Amino acid sequence: QVQLVESGGGLVQAGGSLRLSCAASGRTFTYYHMAWFCQAPGKERQFVAGIRWSRGNTYYTDSVKDRFTISRDSAENTVYLQMNSLKPEDTAVYFCAARASFSIVIPTTSSAYDNWGQGTQVTVSS
């Protein structure tokens, strides 16, 4: 059974940085897609960034390109989201997600992922 535990959220001023962590357990994640989604109050869960564990290929939504970086540490079984130049509109609960797949295409819809963490709150003040 896959378990995902996020940490690293908090309150930061606009222009600041945070690093989110997602500790993964319960499987060997070599052939998994890992992703970060965010959900603001009253809005749908949205894709932020994804990574293929085996090759490290990454994909980002346009609004975070050049600001956020997704990475994974295979020794620690952990996925990270480095968030720089944060904006008030980045405020949301951030979720880690995982799906087993051999595909080179990283899906951006939440329904494609069947394993989720509990989420961590990120609040960016102006």
Backbone as CSV, one residue per row, in Angstrom:
resi,resn,N_x,N_y,N_z,CA_x,CA_y,CA_z,C_x,C_y,C_z
1,GLN,0.845,-1.187,0.000,0.000,0.000,0.000,0.883,1.240,0.000
2,VAL,0.615,2.119,-0.966,1.411,3.339,-1.088,0.984,4.344,-0.022
3,GLN,1.964,4.914,0.636,1.709,5.999,1.587,2.537,7.211,1.182
4,LEU,1.892,8.368,1.180,2.551,9.619,0.833,2.329,10.608,1.968
5,VAL,3.403,11.186,2.457,3.303,12.133,3.566,4.017,13.420,3.174
6,GLU,3.234,14.512,3.068,3.801,15.800,2.702,4.233,16.577,3.938
7,SER,5.202,17.442,3.729,5.634,18.365,4.774,6.285,19.570,4.108
8,GLY,6.504,20.616,4.900,7.234,21.772,4.397,6.406,22.995,4.091
9,GLY,5.085,22.879,4.212,4.251,24.046,3.958,4.394,25.080,5.063
10,GLY,3.805,26.250,4.842,3.867,27.299,5.853,3.450,28.637,5.294
11,LEU,3.733,29.674,6.065,3.414,31.049,5.686,4.702,31.741,5.236
12,VAL,4.631,32.385,4.076,5.812,33.061,3.539,5.359,34.335,2.850
13,GLN,6.223,35.330,2.821,5.900,36.565,2.125,6.104,36.400,0.622
14,ALA,5.410,37.202,-0.143,5.566,37.178,-1.597,7.037,37.395,-1.958
15,GLY,7.506,36.604,-2.917,8.901,36.642,-3.313,9.773,35.651,-2.580
16,GLY,9.227,35.038,-1.538,9.979,34.079,-0.755,9.972,32.686,-1.354
17,SER,10.549,31.745,-0.603,10.704,30.368,-1.071,10.255,29.377,-0.014
18,LEU,9.812,28.223,-0.477,9.507,27.080,0.372,9.926,25.818,-0.365
19,ARG,10.263,24.772,0.389,10.504,23.472,-0.219,9.575,22.450,0.410
20,LEU,8.721,21.890,-0.405,7.812,20.842,0.037,8.470,19.480,-0.151
21,SER,8.180,18.581,0.763,8.678,17.215,0.679,7.519,16.241,0.680
22,CYS,7.685,15.138,-0.032,6.692,14.058,-0.060,7.440,12.755,0.183
23,ALA,7.308,12.221,1.380,7.944,10.956,1.721,7.047,9.815,1.268
24,ALA,7.567,8.967,0.391,6.789,7.884,-0.200,7.240,6.540,0.364
25,SER,6.292,5.661,0.629,6.626,4.333,1.138,5.601,3.320,0.653
26,GLY,5.954,2.043,0.798,5.019,0.980,0.475,5.248,0.304,-0.853
27,ARG,6.090,0.865,-1.664,6.371,0.290,-2.997,7.796,0.650,-3.402
28,THR,8.250,0.006,-4.455,9.412,0.485,-5.191,8.876,1.399,-6.279
29,PHE,9.351,2.639,-6.304,8.699,3.647,-7.125,9.359,3.850,-8.488
30,THR,10.162,2.902,-8.907,10.901,3.067,-10.156,9.977,3.412,-11.326
31,TYR,8.882,2.683,-11.458,7.964,2.913,-12.584,6.700,3.612,-12.105
32,TYR,6.915,4.753,-11.523,5.821,5.578,-11.034,5.956,6.993,-11.592
33,HIS,4.797,7.623,-11.773,4.743,9.059,-11.939,4.426,9.653,-10.576
34,MET,5.133,10.709,-10.233,4.863,11.444,-9.004,4.500,12.871,-9.395
35,ALA,3.570,13.461,-8.668,3.124,14.796,-9.054,2.736,15.610,-7.832
36,TRP,2.752,16.912,-8.012,2.219,17.846,-7.039,1.005,18.534,-7.652
37,PHE,-0.062,18.595,-6.864,-1.273,19.321,-7.218,-1.525,20.372,-6.141
38,CYS,-2.287,21.400,-6.489,-2.688,22.371,-5.494,-4.192,22.610,-5.585
39,GLN,-4.766,22.970,-4.450,-6.201,23.252,-4.398,-6.453,24.446,-3.506
40,ALA,-6.932,25.531,-4.113,-7.303,26.726,-3.371,-8.770,26.611,-2.959
41,PRO,-9.186,27.346,-1.931,-10.579,27.270,-1.474,-11.558,27.560,-2.601
42,GLY,-12.539,26.677,-2.748,-13.563,26.869,-3.757,-13.146,26.534,-5.175
43,LYS,-11.929,26.024,-5.344,-11.438,25.711,-6.681,-11.120,24.232,-6.800
44,GLU,-11.025,23.774,-8.041,-10.679,22.383,-8.287,-9.179,22.160,-8.053
45,ARG,-8.851,20.898,-7.801,-7.451,20.531,-7.638,-6.749,20.662,-8.993
46,GLN,-5.585,21.327,-9.003,-4.895,21.619,-10.245,-3.480,21.060,-10.234
47,PHE,-3.054,20.599,-11.396,-1.705,20.069,-11.570,-0.684,21.198,-11.462
48,VAL,0.405,20.919,-10.755,1.493,21.885,-10.624,2.738,21.380,-11.347
49,ALA,3.174,20.170,-11.003,4.397,19.611,-11.585,4.386,18.102,-11.434
50,GLY,5.080,17.423,-12.353,5.165,15.978,-12.284,6.538,15.486,-12.684
51,ILE,6.852,14.249,-12.283,8.162,13.671,-12.590,8.023,12.168,-12.774
52,ARG,8.747,11.630,-13.759,8.872,10.187,-13.921,10.022,9.743,-13.043
53,TRP,9.719,8.843,-12.123,10.740,8.470,-11.137,11.957,7.852,-11.804
54,SER,11.742,6.997,-12.804,12.843,6.233,-13.381,13.852,7.115,-14.111
55,ARG,13.381,8.060,-14.926,14.284,8.855,-15.767,14.436,10.290,-15.285
56,GLY,13.542,10.724,-14.394,13.619,12.085,-13.903,13.040,13.131,-14.835
57,ASN,12.327,12.689,-15.903,11.662,13.653,-16.789,10.646,14.445,-15.982
58,THR,10.563,15.732,-16.282,9.656,16.590,-15.534,8.700,17.335,-16.457
59,TYR,7.608,17.776,-15.867,6.621,18.575,-16.608,5.981,19.544,-15.630
60,TYR,5.754,20.793,-16.100,5.223,21.835,-15.233,4.036,22.531,-15.885
61,THR,3.111,22.980,-15.061,2.095,23.863,-15.585,2.744,25.222,-15.871
62,ASP,2.214,25.945,-16.840,2.860,27.171,-17.309,3.091,28.201,-16.200
63,SER,2.163,28.300,-15.273,2.232,29.365,-14.269,3.391,29.201,-13.284
64,VAL,4.008,28.020,-13.237,5.102,27.807,-12.279,6.449,27.558,-12.950
65,LYS,6.445,27.492,-14.266,7.712,27.293,-14.965,8.690,28.405,-14.594
66,ASP,9.940,28.066,-14.414,11.015,29.008,-14.042,10.924,29.470,-12.592
67,ARG,9.906,29.000,-11.847,9.811,29.340,-10.420,9.878,28.101,-9.533
68,PHE,9.258,27.018,-9.976,9.193,25.792,-9.181,10.057,24.715,-9.826
69,THR,10.607,23.826,-9.000,11.386,22.695,-9.493,10.978,21.440,-8.740
70,ILE,10.602,20.399,-9.484,10.286,19.104,-8.885,11.505,18.202,-9.053
71,SER,11.774,17.418,-8.003,12.904,16.497,-8.054,12.599,15.303,-7.173
72,ARG,13.407,14.249,-7.318,13.226,13.093,-6.439,14.588,12.594,-5.976
73,ASP,14.577,12.023,-4.777,15.761,11.415,-4.179,15.437,9.937,-3.991
74,SER,16.012,9.101,-4.844,15.683,7.673,-4.798,16.170,7.016,-3.510
75,ALA,17.267,7.473,-2.980,17.783,6.885,-1.733,16.851,7.156,-0.563
76,GLU,16.213,8.332,-0.589,15.312,8.717,0.507,13.847,8.443,0.176
77,ASN,13.565,7.995,-1.061,12.174,7.786,-1.495,11.334,9.041,-1.255
78,THR,11.881,10.159,-1.637,11.228,11.436,-1.378,11.190,12.285,-2.647
79,VAL,10.066,12.940,-2.839,9.881,13.879,-3.942,9.819,15.281,-3.342
80,TYR,10.455,16.213,-4.007,10.510,17.584,-3.516,9.857,18.540,-4.514
81,LEU,9.369,19.644,-3.983,8.922,20.750,-4.824,9.563,22.017,-4.256
82,GLN,10.579,22.503,-4.949,11.219,23.758,-4.567,10.423,24.898,-5.192
83,MET,9.933,25.783,-4.357,9.054,26.856,-4.797,9.750,28.183,-4.532
84,ASN,10.112,28.887,-5.588,10.775,30.188,-5.479,9.874,31.280,-6.042
85,SER,10.206,32.507,-5.710,9.450,33.670,-6.207,7.952,33.474,-6.007
86,LEU,7.596,33.085,-4.816,6.187,32.771,-4.536,5.312,34.007,-4.646
87,LYS,4.077,33.773,-5.103,3.089,34.823,-5.297,1.867,34.532,-4.449
88,PRO,1.094,35.556,-4.076,-0.134,35.297,-3.302,-1.060,34.294,-3.985
89,GLU,-1.089,34.280,-5.297,-1.965,33.347,-6.000,-1.478,31.895,-5.927
90,ASP,-0.284,31.659,-5.382,0.181,30.286,-5.140,-0.409,29.704,-3.860
91,THR,-1.114,30.529,-3.087,-1.713,30.061,-1.837,-2.706,28.946,-2.106
92,ALA,-2.499,27.807,-1.448,-3.346,26.630,-1.650,-2.865,25.515,-0.734
93,VAL,-3.642,24.455,-0.677,-3.170,23.204,-0.095,-2.485,22.433,-1.212
94,TYR,-1.278,21.966,-0.947,-0.500,21.241,-1.945,-0.499,19.758,-1.597
95,PHE,-0.837,18.937,-2.589,-0.948,17.498,-2.427,0.095,16.789,-3.281
96,CYS,0.654,15.732,-2.731,1.514,14.828,-3.469,0.661,13.673,-3.988
97,ALA,0.943,13.233,-5.218,0.169,12.153,-5.817,1.096,11.192,-6.542
98,ALA,0.654,9.940,-6.679,1.462,8.912,-7.332,0.584,7.978,-8.149
99,ARG,1.164,7.491,-9.248,0.482,6.475,-10.051,1.533,5.570,-10.670
100,ALA,1.226,4.288,-10.739,2.122,3.335,-11.385,1.909,3.413,-12.894
101,SER,3.005,3.581,-13.654,2.872,3.696,-15.099,4.224,3.568,-15.774
102,PHE,4.219,2.926,-16.970,5.406,2.866,-17.803,5.419,3.984,-18.846
103,SER,4.338,4.760,-18.900,4.207,5.777,-19.932,5.226,6.895,-19.748
104,ILE,5.649,7.474,-20.884,6.544,8.625,-20.808,5.750,9.907,-20.623
105,VAL,4.442,9.831,-20.766,3.586,11.008,-20.632,3.133,11.139,-19.186
106,ILE,3.387,12.266,-18.591,2.973,12.527,-17.213,1.582,13.166,-17.250
107,PRO,0.573,12.517,-16.729,-0.785,13.081,-16.799,-0.941,14.274,-15.872
108,THR,-1.822,15.177,-16.286,-2.048,16.397,-15.509,-3.432,16.446,-14.868
109,THR,-4.205,15.382,-15.032,-5.528,15.346,-14.411,-5.474,14.567,-13.105
110,SER,-6.165,15.069,-12.091,-6.119,14.428,-10.774,-6.697,13.020,-10.809
111,SER,-7.648,12.763,-11.702,-8.275,11.446,-11.759,-7.314,10.352,-12.218
112,ALA,-6.201,10.739,-12.814,-5.224,9.751,-13.290,-4.389,9.177,-12.146
113,TYR,-4.421,9.805,-10.997,-3.592,9.402,-9.864,-4.451,8.707,-8.815
114,ASP,-3.962,7.596,-8.282,-4.773,6.836,-7.332,-4.177,6.786,-5.931
115,ASN,-3.103,7.512,-5.722,-2.505,7.587,-4.392,-2.251,9.049,-4.058
116,TRP,-2.696,9.456,-2.874,-2.627,10.860,-2.475,-2.153,10.997,-1.034
117,GLY,-1.443,12.091,-0.793,-1.113,12.456,0.572,-2.222,13.295,1.183
118,GLN,-1.995,13.729,2.413,-3.019,14.465,3.141,-2.996,15.958,2.836
119,GLY,-1.925,16.428,2.226,-1.820,17.830,1.847,-1.080,18.661,2.870
120,THR,-0.491,19.752,2.398,0.196,20.702,3.269,-0.160,22.112,2.800
121,GLN,-0.470,22.987,3.752,-0.939,24.327,3.429,0.238,25.241,3.104
122,VAL,0.109,25.957,1.995,1.064,27.004,1.627,0.293,28.314,1.560
123,THR,0.726,29.296,2.328,0.087,30.606,2.340,1.137,31.666,2.021
124,VAL,0.864,32.456,0.987,1.788,33.501,0.557,1.122,34.852,0.799
125,SER,1.715,35.647,1.653,1.149,36.957,1.979,1.734,38.030,1.059
126,SER,0.906,39.042,0.792,1.339,40.116,-0.117,2.016,41.240,0.649
